[in-house]
Amino acid sequence: MITLEMYLMGRDKTHDCPEEVKRNAAELIEKVNRLLAHMAPLINRFPKLVIAVSSGWRPAQINAATKGAAPKSHHLTGNALDITDHVSILKDWCMANLDKLEECGLYMESPEHSPTWLHLQQLPPKSGKRVFYP
């Protein structure tokens, strides 16, 4: 289960974190946790699998210093998160269960563009597609 503390990654202690970011993040986390609940049978088959936020909220300074980050990343506003997924277990499950992404109100970056993480966001991309290319 993802928590707000995990999502903020301690950055709320070192940077000004607007209340709107916290509200967006709380909504996003609720959606991601619903998705993870759907994944529970898969996750339980891999006891060493750890669900970890690799990138949550990014203040502007951190986003600017993050290699490959979009200048207008949804991480800036609390609307996106990345979960570590080195062997594509979670991404493969999502690709096979796009209906669950839709049910949870989430969009996923194409696995080809996120080699070691699963990027999820709650705002639709410009294409409007459930799985999108950055």
SVG drawing of the C-alpha trace seen along z (x, -y; Angstrom):
<svg xmlns="http://www.w3.org/2000/svg" viewBox="-14 -27 34 44">
<polyline fill="none" stroke="black" stroke-width="0.4" points="0.0,0.0 1.3,-3.5 1.0,-6.2 1.2,-10.0 4.5,-9.9 5.9,-7.4 4.7,-9.6 6.1,-12.9 9.5,-11.2 10.3,-13.7 10.3,-16.5 7.5,-18.2 10.0,-18.8 12.6,-20.5 10.4,-22.3 7.1,-24.1 4.4,-21.6 1.1,-23.3 -2.1,-22.0 -3.4,-21.4 -0.4,-19.0 -1.4,-17.1 -5.0,-16.9 -4.1,-15.7 -1.6,-13.2 -4.2,-11.8 -6.6,-11.2 -3.9,-9.6 -2.8,-7.4 -6.3,-6.2 -6.6,-5.2 -3.2,-3.5 -4.0,-1.6 -7.3,-0.4 -5.2,0.8 -2.7,2.6 -5.6,4.3 -6.6,5.7 -3.0,6.8 -2.9,8.6 -3.0,12.2 0.0,11.3 1.9,9.5 1.3,12.4 2.9,14.8 6.2,12.9 7.0,12.7 10.2,10.7 8.4,8.1 8.4,4.8 6.0,2.0 8.1,-1.1 7.6,-4.7 10.7,-5.5 9.4,-9.0 6.5,-10.8 6.0,-14.5 8.8,-16.5 9.3,-20.1 10.3,-22.3 14.0,-22.2 14.1,-18.4 12.1,-17.9 14.5,-20.2 17.4,-18.0 15.7,-14.7 17.1,-13.1 14.4,-12.8 11.7,-14.6 9.1,-16.6 9.2,-20.3 5.5,-20.2 5.5,-16.7 2.4,-15.7 4.8,-14.8 5.0,-18.6 1.3,-18.8 0.9,-15.5 -0.9,-13.8 1.7,-11.1 3.9,-8.6 6.4,-5.9 6.6,-2.5 9.8,-0.5 9.3,2.4 12.7,3.7 11.4,6.9 8.1,5.5 5.8,7.6 3.5,4.7 3.7,3.2 2.9,6.5 -0.1,7.0 -1.4,3.5 -1.0,4.0 -3.1,7.2 -5.7,5.5 -6.4,2.1 -9.9,2.3 -8.6,2.1 -6.6,-1.0 -9.7,-2.6 -11.8,-1.4 -9.3,-3.1 -9.1,-6.3 -5.4,-5.8 -3.2,-6.2 0.1,-4.5 3.2,-5.5 4.2,-3.0 6.4,-0.3 9.0,-1.0 9.6,-4.4 9.8,-3.3 12.3,-0.5 12.6,0.0 9.4,-1.7 5.6,-1.8 4.5,-5.4 0.9,-6.1 -1.0,-9.3 -4.6,-10.4 -4.8,-13.1 -5.4,-11.9 -2.5,-12.5 -3.0,-14.7 -3.7,-11.6 -6.4,-10.5 -5.2,-6.9 -5.0,-4.7 -1.4,-3.8 0.5,-6.7 3.8,-7.7 5.5,-10.7"/>
</svg>
